[in-house]
Amino acid sequence: MARSQLVDDELWELVKPLLPDHAPQRTGRPRVSDRTAFTAIVFVLVTGVPWRMVPRQIGCSGVTAWWRLREWQRAGVWERLHRELLRRLNAAGRIDWSQGVVDSSRIRALRGGLTGSSPVDRARAGFKHHLLVDAAGVLLAVALTGGNRNDITQLLPLVDGITPVAGKVERPRQRPDRGYDHDSYRCVLWRRGVKPIIARRGTEHGSGLGRWRWVVERTLAWLHNYRRLRIRWERDPVVHMAFLTFACALICRRYLRGF
């Protein structure tokens, strides 16, 4: 895969202004350029290869790319990139605020913190990707928790997570899924101006709410097309959260370009 295919000029121009400045280097090995390190990060996210297998042709070792990913995550680069793309989508009228759909996906975790045992197989540790998307599947907010956490615990944090979006400020209005069937949360959402549409536990399936929910399931599938997100290999959840937020930004960019 050519480097130009991984990181085109348009993507780099989006990312470059968000990167933190670094002090001039006077001694030691020359610092790998930010664009080269960024290309290596994209390669690992897309292919899912271990850091040690980053090709030399990229011009950056996996260790250097790993450190740069952590550095930029702590500087808020990936979150600001996601927010900037949401701002552009919102300014172009490409975000449908009429509905918001929340769902989660459980992913296997081989190591590290912020994990929990599976409800069906306690010998396997895992964690969850929690998403909130608009009516078309645009990623508005994302969260990461252990696999044993109830989905409802992330409902309000996800709703609150969309507030930084500039432009037309509105709340998602509707949200279906039995896993979020808690009356106390219904009341909280009503007070925030959000109309909850949540299937009751114990009721038969076929209520028709799937006509809203499928968009978030499709977005989860797109998210997990980035192979590094299918299994969590990192001990540090900060690294995986960096990959997750970056992938959200890349999907928003695809929406902005019309795929």
N, C-alpha and C positions, 0 to 999 in steps of 0.2 A: 504494500500500500504506500503510495507516494506521500511525502510530507504535505505537499500542496493539497492533496485530497483530504487529509486530516484537518488541517487548519488553513482555510482560505484567508485572503486579505481582509475580507469583510468581517469575519469572525474575530480576527486579531485586532482590528481597529475598534471593535466593541470592548474587548478585554483590556487592551493596553492602557487606557486612561484609568482603569480601576486598580491597577497593580501598585503596591507601595514602593516608594523610593528606597534605594539601598545605598549605604555609604560607599564611596569610591574605594576600590581595593588596591592596596599599595604593594602587598607581598603575596606570595603563594601562587597557586594555580589560578589562571584567569577564570572568572566566574562565567558559567554557562549562561548564554543569553536567555532572557525570559521567554522569548518565542520558542526557542528550542525545548526548554523545559516544559512549556505549555503543550507543545506537540507530543512529548512523551507521555504527559498526563492523559491527553485525549486518546492516545494509542492504548494505554492500559484500560481506560474506561470502556472503550469500544470492543476491544478483543478479549479482555479479561485475563490476560497473561500475567504471571507473577512479575514483580518488579525486576527481579534478576534477569528476566528474559527480554527486557526492552532491547531492541536491535541497536547495534552500534551505529548503524547508518543514520539513526535519528540525531545522533550527536550529543546525547545526554544519557548518563547512567540512570538506572532505576532508582538508586539511592538518592541521587540529586533530585530527581523528579518527585520522589516521596517527600523529601524535606520541603521542596518548593510548594507542593500541594498543601502540606500542613501550615506552612507560613502564610499562604494566601487565604486559607480557611480562617485562621485566627485574625487576619486582617479584614475579614468580611467580604472578600472579593467575589466569591460565588453567590452569596446572598444578594449583593448589589448588582451583579450581572443579571440574576433572575428578576430582580425588581425593575431594572432598566428595560428589559424586554417586555415585562408586563406593562410598563408605562407606555411603551411604543404600541403594543397591541391595544391598550385602552384608548390611546389617542386616535388610533385608526378605526375605532369602533368595532374591534374584533373580539371583545370580551362580552359574553352574554350574561349579564348580572341577574337575569330573571330567575335563574335556578342555580343552586350549588349542590353538588353531590359529593358525599364523603364515603370512603371505603378504605380498607386496609388489605395488605397482602403479607402473609407470613413467609419469611425467608430463613433458610438454614444458616446458622452461624457456627463456625468451627472453633472460634476462640474469642477471647476478649470480654470486656464489660458490656453492660446494657443489653444483656440477653436474658432469656427465661426459658423454662422447659415447655415443651409442647403439651397442650391439653390432652392429646391423644397418644403421645409417646414421650414420657418424661425423661427418657435417656438421651433425647436429641435437643440440644440447645438451639434457640432461634430468636429472631427479633421480627419486628413488624415495620413495614413502610405504611404510613398513614397519609392519605391524599385528600385534598379538597379541590375539586375542579368546577369550572363553570358549566353551563348547559351544553357547550360544545366539546368539553374535555380539556380546556386549557388549564394547566396546573397553576392554581392560585396559592396554595400553601402545602407544606410537607412536614412530617414529623417522623421521628425514629424512636421506638420503644422496645422493651423486651417482649419476647413472644408470648409471655404469660399475662400481659397487660390487657385489660378489657378495652375494646374499641371506644367505648363511651368516654373514657378518660381523656381522649384527645379531641373530642368534638369541639369544645369551646376554644382550646388553644388553636385549632385549625381555623375556626371562624375569626378569631382575633388576629390570626396571622396574615389576613388579607388587608389589614388597615393601611400599610405603607404604600399601597398602589396609588399612584398619582392619577389625576384626570377625573373621570366620573366616579365619585365615591358613592358606592352603594353596597348593600349586603346581599349575599345570596339568599334567595327567598324560599327555596324548597329543598328537601333533602330526604330521600327514602332509604331504609334498611332496617331489618328487624334487630340487628345487633345494637342499635342505638335507641331501643324501646325503653326509655326511662321518663316517667312523667315529670320529674323534677327538672330534667334538661329541656323538656318541651316548654315548661314555663319560662325558663331562662331565655330560650331562643325567642319566644313571643315578646318578652320584654325588650329584646334587642332588635325587634323589627323583622325577625326571621320567621317565616311560616314553616314549621316542621311538618313534613309528610313522611311518617315513619310507620311501617307495618307493625302490627301488634304481634307479640310472641304468641305462639299457639294457634295462630290462624293459618288457614290453608294458603299455599302459594297460588300464584295466578291472579294476584290483586291488580296487576297491570302496572305496578311501580317499576318494573324492569325497563319500561320505555324511557325512564330517566337514568336508571342506574348503569345501563350498559356503557355510557360514555366514560365513566370512571374506570370500569373494567378494561375498556380499550386502552385508556391512558396508562394503566398499570402494565399492560402488555407492551406498550411502546417503551415504557421506562425500563422494563426488564430485557428489552432488546440490547441494552448496554450490558454486556456480559459480566462486567465487574460487579454488577448489582444483584446477580442471581444467587450468589453465595457470599456471605461476609467472611473474608479472609483476614481482615485487619484486627489486631487486638484492640486498637484504639478506636472507639466509635467516632471520634472527631474526623478521622480519615474517611470512614464510610459516609458520614454525613456530608463531607465535602464532595465526594463523588455523587451522592444523591441530589444535592442542590444543583451541582453543575449539570447533571443530566436533565433536571427540570428546566434549566435555562436553555439547554440545547433543543428540547422539545418545543418550548415557547418560540424559539427562533424558527423552527420548522413551520409553526403556525403563521408566523409573521411573513414568511416567504411563500406561503401557500403550498408547502410541501413540494 
